[in-house]
Amino acid sequence: MAKLLAYSLVSIVPPPFKTEYIVGIAEDDGVRTPVRIDRSHLKNLKIGMSGTITTRETDQGEIKYFTPEEVKLEGGKVALVTGAARGIGRAIAIELAERGYDIALNDIETSTDGEETIKEIQSLGRRALFAVADVSSYSDVQKMVNMVVEKFGRIDVLVNNAGINIDRLVTNMSPLEWQKVIDVNLTGVFNCTKAVLPHMIAAGGGRIINISSQGALDGPVGQANYAAAKGGVVSFTKVIAREYAQYNILCNAVAPGCIRTRMTDSIPPGQLRERVSKIPLGRRGEPGEVAKLVAFLAEDGTYITGQLILINAGEYI
Ligand SMILES: NC(=O)c1ccc[n+]([C@@H]2O[C@H](COP(=O)([O-])OP(=O)(O)OC[C@H]3O[C@@H](n4cnc5c(N)ncnc54)[C@H](O)[C@@H]3O)[C@@H](O)[C@H]2O)c1
């Protein structure tokens, strides 16, 4: 086992972006070797810590890397899931809790739904915190993120799930109805991402998963505000992926089709039957099926960023 003798964070600033990586010296069997260290380990590095030295093929030739021995984190990994009292957000919070995450559960207000979700997460042996905030308000979101970092110490995963719809033909849609949906579904994603990014950068990485919608792609009649917001989420996702890849932050979007939640329960029964009849798999999706995809992007998917992934049983191909 090698020992870390020294390390330093090196910044190179070719415009427009800054690149940062960690260099160090590790000693194994009395032999000192210059090494690189993945930036994701930054927060946990300590002089004298043990680890292994491996050789990696890179664009700059063979480089020795030092990987610290499994680092014991204070508490567990932490996920902040917005709009998580019920529906898809709730399923995502529970799926991540089952995989060992402590959960900051955001919703616009406290509710029995939210309290039940909190209890279910706690029954899995994870910590759960009700983080009340209106995602469309930046000051609310900033306070919430500060509170989560104070209580849990970190945010490894942000899932921007909170969303609403107010469906009308454009001729019947008031400017207020347009704005409200944009504020929650698009500005909410900007607000939460902006507030969380500095913490992920300082921690050496993170994952951001934005819940968009098939409606971003297929021009749903009566949903101009919703479709525009969800399309905006896809474009925003791509920019975040490019701007923050250098900090080991991966950002992807998930576009569900027709999922069985209160949002689709409110579709008039005749219309819902007609829609489902056109879905190749012939049924609505379950929130838990979306949650598994989100958990994959949070936990695995180490070479996926800036992508939009559809989960829709082939309804839109
Ligand atoms: N259900 C579907 O078929 C479907 C399809 C595509 C995309 N989506 C998207 O998935 C996400 C979850 O949808 P769902 O079906 O679970 O809906 P839902 O209505 O069951 O849940 C949405 C949650 O977001 C919360 N919320 C609303 N406004 C908020 C705000 N300003 N701040 C914080 N929380 C807020 C609500 O209180 C609720 O708990 C949404 O972004 C939605 O657009 C859903």
The ligand as a Gaussian input file, in Angstrom:
#p B3LYP/6-31G(d) Opt

LIG

0 1
 N      -46.408000      12.425000     -14.569000
 C      -45.990000      12.479000     -15.809000
 O      -46.522000      11.818000     -16.695000
 C      -44.821000      13.343000     -16.189000
 C      -44.353000      13.279000     -17.508000
 C      -43.263000      14.050000     -17.883000
 C      -42.635000      14.860000     -16.954000
 N      -43.101000      14.908000     -15.680000
 C      -42.398000      15.782000     -14.755000
 O      -42.011000      15.046000     -13.603000
 C      -41.963000      15.917000     -12.472000
 C      -42.804000      15.335000     -11.345000
 O      -44.133000      15.225000     -11.786000
 P      -45.268000      14.365000     -11.054000
 O      -46.048000      13.720000     -12.116000
 O      -44.677000      13.552000      -9.964000
 O      -46.143000      15.567000     -10.479000
 P      -46.874000      15.777000      -9.064000
 O      -47.804000      16.913000      -9.286000
 O      -47.418000      14.491000      -8.537000
 O      -45.658000      16.227000      -8.121000
 C      -45.007000      17.453000      -8.273000
 C      -44.452000      17.883000      -6.924000
 O      -43.797000      19.154000      -7.106000
 C      -44.184000      20.009000      -6.034000
 N      -44.078000      21.415000      -6.425000
 C      -44.890000      22.109000      -7.268000
 N      -44.492000      23.378000      -7.354000
 C      -43.400000      23.500000      -6.567000
 C      -42.537000      24.595000      -6.233000
 N      -42.732000      25.817000      -6.737000
 N      -41.512000      24.371000      -5.371000
 C      -41.317000      23.141000      -4.842000
 N      -42.103000      22.073000      -5.111000
 C      -43.125000      22.255000      -5.977000
 C      -45.625000      19.606000      -5.754000
 O      -46.057000      20.059000      -4.474000
 C      -45.548000      18.080000      -5.872000
 O      -45.183000      17.471000      -4.664000
 C      -42.475000      17.269000     -12.968000
 O      -41.365000      18.093000     -13.301000
 C      -43.241000      16.922000     -14.220000
 O      -43.315000      17.985000     -15.121000
 C      -44.183000      14.167000     -15.273000

